[in-house]
Amino acid sequence: MNTVLAGIVVFHPDPDQLLRLVARVAPQARALAIVANSPLPPELEAALRRAAGETPLDLLRPAANEGLGAAYNRLLAAAEAAGDAFLFLLDQDSLPAPGAVRALAARHGALSRAGERPAIVAAEPVGPEGRPLGAVPDPDPRWPEAPVRRVGFAFSSGSLLACAAARAVGPFRADFFIDAIDVEWGMRAAHRGYAIFVAPDIPMAHELGRGVIRLPFGLTLTDQPPRRLYTFIRNQLAMLRLPHVPRAHKAKTLLLMPPRIGIYLARNRFSREVRRAVGRGLLDGSRARLGSPERVFRPLP
């Protein structure tokens, strides 16, 4: 039986939003596991167990905020220990469509039977207006009844990860902490002969940062706070050193990083915090000095 562990990573979550997510996903999974990167009040824990209903719920409590990569590895270890075939990754700011988990598992099975090696089959992340986040190429015409498109990486939230593939690809980069973790893992999976797919007909509501920065010609950038801007710049530059990252992606990073930095600086009126995020991101990225952003910024409360 292809059992699924649904894993959610939380950090000071909105209680109502988290309860909706648990209630939505619990009926579709063998069990739920929540990595609490910040303390959860006892009353919220009790409400979460009620929302999960008959689905077992396990709360994993790291001693400190370890970031997303380490949390994903904790969840993957829990799925492996239970013998689950899949891990369904979720962030607290996502809400997959009803039936998404089962639909993605069925899509994975169809791809495997067709001779593909899917490491991840992911839901289509959509913004508040229901529009897909990012570019949307046409689905692969070989599967008109169960549409998918092959991508270089998928958003970690909403990804149905095959545990067998994860054993071959290896763990998520805990030292990235946050940002580009899914990008690096997807490229490493492709380097090892696996593929990442997105199902465009299986939507998942998802919030990005503080929204989007709208640019001419319909282009957008995620509006990020300074510490996320720091990890974004740092991790993208660190990926330039990795042999499994395609040259095209490295060239795109080098081409687009300067204008992106300029846009963030201008939008934030060259604030001291943003200038520090950019400067330290460039410096630490060039030196591959990774880990928690709390080395650079004060710890969040």
Backbone hydrogen bonds, N-H to C=O, Kabsch-Sander energy under -0.5 kcal/mol:
donor,donor_aa,acceptor,acceptor_aa,energy
3,T,1,M,-1.6
5,L,86,F,-2.1
6,A,4,V,-0.6
6,A,31,A,-2.4
7,G,5,L,-0.6
7,G,88,F,-2.7
8,I,33,A,-2.6
9,V,90,L,-2.0
10,V,8,I,-0.5
10,V,35,V,-2.7
18,L,14,D,-2.5
19,L,15,P,-2.5
20,R,16,D,-2.1
21,L,17,Q,-1.9
22,V,18,L,-2.6
23,A,19,L,-2.5
24,R,20,R,-2.0
25,V,21,L,-2.4
26,A,22,V,-2.6
28,Q,25,V,-2.0
29,A,26,A,-1.5
30,R,4,V,-2.4
31,A,4,V,-1.1
32,L,56,P,-2.9
33,A,6,A,-2.3
34,I,58,D,-2.6
35,V,8,I,-2.7
35,V,33,A,-0.5
36,A,34,I,-0.8
36,A,60,L,-2.9
37,N,10,V,-2.5
37,N,35,V,-1.0
44,L,41,P,-0.7
45,E,41,P,-2.1
46,A,42,P,-2.3
47,A,43,E,-1.8
48,L,44,L,-2.5
49,R,45,E,-2.0
50,R,46,A,-1.8
51,A,47,A,-2.4
52,A,48,L,-1.9
53,G,49,R,-0.7
53,G,50,R,-0.8
55,T,52,A,-1.9
58,D,32,L,-2.3
60,L,34,I,-3.2
60,L,58,D,-0.6
61,R,59,L,-0.5
66,E,64,A,-0.8
68,L,177,F,-2.8
69,G,177,F,-0.8
70,A,66,E,-0.5
71,A,67,G,-1.3
72,Y,68,L,-3.0
73,N,69,G,-1.9
74,R,70,A,-2.0
75,L,71,A,-2.3
76,L,72,Y,-2.5
77,A,73,N,-2.3
78,A,74,R,-2.0
79,A,75,L,-2.4
80,E,76,L,-2.5
81,A,77,A,-2.5
82,A,78,A,-1.5
83,G,79,A,-0.6
83,G,80,E,-1.1
84,D,79,A,-2.5
85,A,3,T,-1.3
86,F,3,T,-1.9
87,L,161,L,-2.3
88,F,5,L,-2.8
89,L,87,L,-0.8
89,L,159,S,-2.4
90,L,7,G,-1.9
92,Q,9,V,-1.0
94,S,91,D,-1.2
95,L,205,A,-2.3
97,A,203,P,-1.9
100,A,97,A,-2.0
103,A,99,G,-2.1
104,L,100,A,-2.6
105,A,101,V,-2.2
106,A,102,R,-2.3
107,R,103,A,-2.0
108,H,104,L,-2.4
109,G,105,A,-2.1
110,A,106,A,-2.1
111,L,107,R,-2.2
112,S,108,H,-2.4
113,R,109,G,-2.4
114,A,110,A,-1.2
115,G,112,S,-1.6
116,E,111,L,-2.3
119,A,195,A,-3.1
120,I,195,A,-1.2
121,V,160,L,-1.8
122,A,197,F,-2.6
123,A,158,G,-2.3
124,E,199,A,-0.7
124,E,202,I,-2.7
126,V,204,M,-2.6
127,G,131,R,-2.8
130,G,127,G,-2.2
133,L,125,P,-2.4
134,G,132,P,-0.7
140,D,148,V,-3.3
143,W,140,D,-1.6
149,R,198,V,-2.0
151,V,196,I,-2.6
158,G,89,L,-3.4
159,S,89,L,-0.5
159,S,156,S,-1.8
160,L,121,V,-1.9
161,L,87,L,-3.2
161,L,159,S,-0.8
162,A,119,A,-2.6
163,C,85,A,-2.4
163,C,161,L,-0.5
166,A,162,A,-2.1
167,R,163,C,-1.9
168,A,164,A,-1.1
169,V,165,A,-2.5
170,G,166,A,-2.6
174,A,172,F,-1.2
176,F,173,R,-0.9
177,F,174,A,-1.1
178,I,176,F,-3.0
184,E,180,A,-2.6
185,W,181,I,-2.1
186,G,182,D,-2.2
187,M,183,V,-2.0
188,R,184,E,-2.1
189,A,185,W,-2.5
190,A,186,G,-2.1
191,H,187,M,-2.0
192,R,188,R,-1.2
193,G,190,A,-1.7
194,Y,189,A,-2.7
195,A,117,R,-2.3
196,I,151,V,-0.7
197,F,120,I,-2.5
198,V,149,R,-2.1
199,A,122,A,-3.1
202,I,199,A,-1.8
204,M,124,E,-2.3
205,A,95,L,-2.0
206,H,126,V,-2.5
207,E,93,D,-1.4
209,G,207,E,-0.6
210,R,223,D,-3.2
211,G,208,L,-2.8
213,I,221,L,-3.9
214,R,212,V,-0.6
215,L,219,L,-3.6
218,G,215,L,-0.7
219,L,216,P,-1.4
221,L,213,I,-1.8
223,D,211,G,-2.3
224,Q,222,T,-0.8
228,R,225,P,-0.6
229,L,225,P,-2.2
230,Y,226,P,-2.5
231,T,227,R,-1.9
232,F,228,R,-2.3
233,I,229,L,-2.4
234,R,230,Y,-2.7
235,N,231,T,-2.6
236,Q,232,F,-2.1
237,L,233,I,-2.2
238,A,234,R,-2.2
239,M,235,N,-1.7
240,L,237,L,-1.2
241,R,238,A,-1.4
242,L,239,M,-1.3
245,V,242,L,-1.1
250,K,246,P,-1.9
251,A,247,R,-2.7
252,K,248,A,-2.2
253,T,249,H,-2.4
254,L,250,K,-2.3
255,L,251,A,-2.1
256,L,252,K,-2.7
257,M,253,T,-2.2
260,R,256,L,-2.2
261,I,257,M,-2.6
262,G,258,P,-2.3
263,I,259,P,-2.3
264,Y,260,R,-2.4
265,L,261,I,-2.6
266,A,262,G,-2.4
267,R,263,I,-2.7
268,N,264,Y,-1.7
269,R,266,A,-1.4
270,F,265,L,-3.3
271,S,268,N,-1.1
275,R,271,S,-2.5
276,R,272,R,-2.2
277,A,273,E,-2.4
278,V,274,V,-2.5
279,G,275,R,-2.6
280,R,276,R,-2.8
281,G,277,A,-2.0
282,L,278,V,-2.5
283,L,279,G,-2.2
284,D,280,R,-3.1
285,G,281,G,-2.0
286,S,282,L,-1.9
287,R,283,L,-1.3
288,A,284,D,-0.6
288,A,285,G,-0.6
289,R,284,D,-2.8
290,L,288,A,-1.0
291,G,175,D,-3.2
295,R,292,S,-1.4
296,V,293,P,-1.9
297,F,293,P,-2.8
